[in-house]
Amino acid sequence: MPGRGHIEVLPDGTEHRTGIWIGNQKARRDKLDAEQLRTLAELGVEWAV
């Protein structure tokens, strides 16, 4: 899992603050619906299982 400061550079050159996004999703996981949690789990996010 990337750290909070991780920034992903997308193919079009824009930057996405992926680390912050993942941290926010984890902090708000009780508000995510079953489909969102399933999708994160399929992507390998361990806390979404």
TORKOL-4160 file (C-alpha; in steps of 0.2 Angstrom, whole numbers, padded with zeros to 4 digits, m for minus):
49
<pt num="1" X="0000" Y="0000" Z="0000"/>
<pt num="2" X="0007" Y="0017" Z="m0004"/>
<pt num="3" X="0011" Y="0029" Z="0009"/>
<pt num="4" X="0000" Y="0045" Z="0012"/>
<pt num="5" X="0012" Y="0056" Z="0002"/>
<pt num="6" X="0011" Y="0045" Z="m0013"/>
<pt num="7" X="0007" Y="0054" Z="m0030"/>
<pt num="8" X="0003" Y="0044" Z="m0045"/>
<pt num="9" X="0006" Y="0052" Z="m0062"/>
<pt num="10" X="m0007" Y="0048" Z="m0074"/>
<pt num="11" X="m0004" Y="0044" Z="m0093"/>
<pt num="12" X="m0010" Y="0062" Z="m0097"/>
<pt num="13" X="0002" Y="0070" Z="m0086"/>
<pt num="14" X="m0010" Y="0075" Z="m0072"/>
<pt num="15" X="m0006" Y="0070" Z="m0054"/>
<pt num="16" X="m0017" Y="0060" Z="m0042"/>
<pt num="17" X="m0014" Y="0061" Z="m0023"/>
<pt num="18" X="m0017" Y="0042" Z="m0022"/>
<pt num="19" X="m0010" Y="0040" Z="m0004"/>
<pt num="20" X="m0021" Y="0053" Z="0003"/>
<pt num="21" X="m0036" Y="0046" Z="m0007"/>
<pt num="22" X="m0033" Y="0028" Z="0000"/>
<pt num="23" X="m0031" Y="0035" Z="0018"/>
<pt num="24" X="m0047" Y="0044" Z="0016"/>
<pt num="25" X="m0056" Y="0029" Z="0010"/>
<pt num="26" X="m0049" Y="0019" Z="0025"/>
<pt num="27" X="m0055" Y="0032" Z="0037"/>
<pt num="28" X="m0072" Y="0032" Z="0030"/>
<pt num="29" X="m0074" Y="0014" Z="0027"/>
<pt num="30" X="m0089" Y="0012" Z="0038"/>
<pt num="31" X="m0098" Y="0024" Z="0025"/>
<pt num="32" X="m0093" Y="0013" Z="0010"/>
<pt num="33" X="m0106" Y="0002" Z="0002"/>
<pt num="34" X="m0104" Y="m0017" Z="m0001"/>
<pt num="35" X="m0099" Y="m0014" Z="m0019"/>
<pt num="36" X="m0086" Y="m0001" Z="m0015"/>
<pt num="37" X="m0078" Y="m0012" Z="m0002"/>
<pt num="38" X="m0079" Y="m0027" Z="m0014"/>
<pt num="39" X="m0070" Y="m0017" Z="m0028"/>
<pt num="40" X="m0056" Y="m0011" Z="m0016"/>
<pt num="41" X="m0054" Y="m0029" Z="m0010"/>
<pt num="42" X="m0052" Y="m0035" Z="m0028"/>
<pt num="43" X="m0039" Y="m0022" Z="m0031"/>
<pt num="44" X="m0029" Y="m0029" Z="m0016"/>
<pt num="45" X="m0034" Y="m0017" Z="m0002"/>
<pt num="46" X="m0033" Y="m0029" Z="0013"/>
<pt num="47" X="m0043" Y="m0018" Z="0025"/>
<pt num="48" X="m0058" Y="m0019" Z="0013"/>
<pt num="49" X="m0060" Y="m0038" Z="0015"/>
